[in-house]
Amino acid sequence: MKKALLLILCIALATVFLVACADGAAGDDTWTIGITLQNYENPYWAGVFGHVENILTERGINFTILDSQDSAATQISQIEGFITAGVDLIMVHPSDPVAIEDVAGRAMEAGILFMSWDDVMTNSDLNWVLDNEVLGREIGTAAANFINQHYTEDNPAQVAIMNFPMTPILLDRENGIVGALEDIAGGRFEIVARQPALDAATAQSNMETILSAHPDVTIVASIGAGGDIGANEAFMLHFGGEIPDNVGIFSADATLQQLNAILNGEATRVTVGFEGSSLRTAQAVVEVYVGLLSGDNMPRNMLRVKTPMDINNAAEYIADYD
């Protein structure tokens, strides 16, 4: 029955929001998972959930992955669809965690397990979270150490921040970045621009605008992969493909494109990954799904592992993509 309802849901939503639907092995009365993401166009989410799709399919677990396009109203509608379909587990990367608390509670009242990725929610069985200010401080620390190597108070670095303050956890991340820069690099830098960027195309356009107004910007600190990848493309164009030693981008997410940029001597210098790579993150989150669905004793707030990657260890993690 659940498979039939899931199929109906997939067909109904396919024209606008559907990213992926898979059915388990024939005749296997297996679990059904409904997943809704804040923004599947973001390189990080596309990378992780491409692997999640493959792992769930290999394990014969039914799933639907939807893109809310950063709309809380859309995400509420998607969760309501999952409730109607009678899935076993709903996982949400919230566009607005406060806005979805009510519908999350309704899912739990219906006997559906509910998991939040990145936000600590009240109506949830498990929150898979980072301390985003601490993550921001790791990004900012890497940037500050680089600034201290290449700049002085008499010759300060001009810094651009790629942010997304509309999302509370990403504002926390930005605050951590700026706090670490101030604590460690002192008067050796000046923030001359801040631009929102979740996806690489927007980030590249915004970075080109920044470089037009501030051609001496050499340091970018980004809350995620989109800002990193877009800024790197803009720097590559700006410097004709030859990145000076005093230019650097510092970020989170550790996508394949970011790791390649580090190894190729492009502007990306350090990216803080979670669990190690997109593949390892996908493997880890699927194990969380299975643990919840199996009734394992799991902490309600589960902290994720963070791993800074640079020229010294990027090759180790890029091997996951071979």
C-alpha positions, 0 to 999 in steps of 0.5 A: 500500500505504501508503495502505491501511495508513494508512486502516486505522490511521485507522479503528482509532484514530478512536474515541479518538484520531483528530483528522484523516486526509486522503488525497492526490490520487487516484492520487498516490503521495505521502508519508504523515506521522503526527503525535502531539501532547501535547495537541490541546485546547491553543489553540495546538496546535489553531490551528496544526494546523488550518492544518497540516491545510489545507496538507497537504490542499492539497498532496496529502500524506497525514496522520494527526494524533493527540492523546496526551492528555498520556500517554506510554503513549498516545503510544508506542502511537500511534507503534507504529501509525505504524510498522505503517502504514509512514508516511514521517515521524513527527512527535512533540510529546512528552509525555515525550521520554525515554519515547519514545526507544526507540520513536523508535529503532525507527521509524528502524530501520524506515526512517521519518524521525523529527522531534521538536517542542520537545524535543532527542531522541537518536533523531531526524532533526530536532529543531524546538526553542526555547530555552525558558528564553530564551523564558521570559525574553522573557515575563518581561522584558515582564512586568517592564518593565510592572511597573516602569512601574506599581509600586514597592517600596512598592507591589509587584505581586502576580503569578500564574504559569500554569505546567505544571512536569510538562513539562520544557521548560515548567518551563524556560520558567517558570524563565526567566520568574521569572529575568527578573522577579527580574533586572529588576523586583527588589522591585517584585513578589511571586509569590503563586500558581502554578497549572498550566494548559495549556487555557483552561478549567482556567486560568480556573477556577484564576485565579478561585480565585487571585482569590478568595484574592488579589483584588489580583493584577494580573499574570499570566505564563503559559507559553502560550496556555491560561493567558493566555486563561483568566486573561484571561476571569477578569480580564474577569469580575473587573473587569466588562469594564473592565481597569485600566491596571496589569493585564496578562497576558504569555505565549507562543503568539500565537493569534488569541484572544490577539491580539484581546485585545491589540487590544481592550484586554483584560488580555493585553498581550504574547504571544511568537509563533513564526514570527509567527502560527499560520498562519506556524508551520503553513507553516514546519513543513510546509516542514520536513516537505517538506525532510526528506522530500525529503532536503534537507540540514537541521540536526539541531537547528533553532531556531525564530524568536520574535516578541513581539507587543503593541499596536504590531504585533498587527494586522500578525499578526492579518491572517494570520487573515483 
